[in-house]
Amino acid sequence: MPHTTRPAATDRFDDDDYPAYTMGRAAEMIGTTAAFLRTLGEAHLITPLRSEGGHRRYSRGQLRTAARARELVDQGTPVEAACRIIVLEDQLDDALRLNEELRRSAGAPPDEGP
């Protein structure tokens, strides 16, 4: 059987997608409640991984998304609308990144923006 190497524990801490945080710790870190995190999951904005025991685990990337949702909700935006805004922001970022990659590959000068 070939020997496989496991990533060092410190490598996991640098991974934005590594589900390192329990629901309670995640809620505490972004200053919200477990119920708010569950609501974001029900809205399909974030999908926490589950531990072997079935407990939700969140990554740093998911916590940033949840914190952004919380900012919008704190400003009076309904949760459903906040989730949609974040999805649209992510799609716009992806499209802008793709456009820039296509410009570079075509040899066009970078977009100066507004």
Secondary structure, 3 states (H helix, E strand, C coil): CCCCCCCCHHHHHCCCCCCCEEHHHHHHHHCCCHHHHHHHHHCCCCCCEECCCCCEEECHHHHHHHHHHHHHHHCCCCHHHHHHHHHHHHHHHHHHHHHHHHHHHHCCCCCCCC
